[in-house]
Amino acid sequence: MAKCEVCGNEYGMTFEVHAQGAVHVFDCFTCAIHRMAPVCENCKVPIINQGVEADGSFFCGAHCAREKGKVGIVDRV
């Protein structure tokens, strides 16, 4: 059995995420999000949807980007 790198749970149905040359092992999506998701520069929530990037910073949406002074950022619908 593999061990989740976030919570340490040994579980028979862990899964691997391959990203940027590294392999990560998790027992659930919650742990994967905790370790892998970028965090909004404004409201500090994990970004698990598309989000937006502006000048190298990540935001959960255009509203938060504008709150930090980024201009011209719009959500796509």
C-alpha positions in Angstrom: 0.0 0.0 0.0 1.1 3.5 -0.8 1.1 6.4 1.7 -0.5 9.8 1.0 2.2 12.5 1.1 -0.2 15.0 2.8 -2.0 13.1 5.5 0.2 10.0 5.8 -2.8 7.6 5.3 -1.7 4.2 4.0 -4.4 3.3 1.5 -4.8 0.6 -1.2 -6.4 3.0 -3.7 -4.0 5.9 -3.7 -3.3 7.7 -7.0 -0.4 9.5 -8.5 -0.2 13.0 -10.0 2.7 13.6 -12.3 3.5 17.3 -12.6 6.6 19.3 -13.5 8.8 16.3 -13.4 7.7 15.1 -9.9 5.4 12.3 -8.9 3.0 12.9 -6.0 0.9 10.3 -4.2 -2.5 11.1 -2.6 -5.3 9.1 -1.0 -8.1 11.7 -2.0 -8.7 14.8 -4.0 -8.8 16.9 -0.9 -5.2 16.1 -0.1 -4.2 16.6 -3.8 -5.9 20.0 -3.8 -4.2 21.0 -0.6 -0.7 20.2 -2.0 -1.1 21.1 -5.7 -3.6 23.9 -6.1 -2.3 27.4 -6.4 -3.7 29.9 -3.8 -5.5 33.1 -4.8 -3.2 36.1 -4.1 -6.2 38.1 -2.8 -8.6 35.9 -0.9 -6.2 33.0 -0.2 -8.5 30.2 -1.3 -7.2 27.2 -3.3 -7.8 27.7 -7.0 -9.6 24.6 -8.2 -11.3 26.1 -11.2 -9.7 27.9 -14.2 -8.7 31.0 -12.2 -6.8 33.9 -13.9 -3.1 34.8 -14.0 -1.9 38.4 -14.2 1.8 39.4 -14.1 2.8 36.1 -12.7 0.2 36.1 -9.9 -2.7 33.7 -9.6 -6.2 34.7 -8.7 -9.5 32.7 -8.3 -11.2 35.2 -10.6 -11.2 38.6 -12.2 -12.7 40.2 -9.2 -9.8 39.3 -6.9 -7.3 40.3 -9.6 -8.9 43.7 -9.8 -8.9 44.0 -6.0 -5.1 43.7 -6.2 -4.9 46.4 -8.9 -4.7 44.3 -12.0 -6.4 45.9 -15.0 -8.0 44.5 -18.0 -8.7 41.1 -16.4 -12.2 39.7 -17.1 -13.8 36.3 -16.4 -14.7 34.2 -19.4 -18.2 32.8 -19.4 
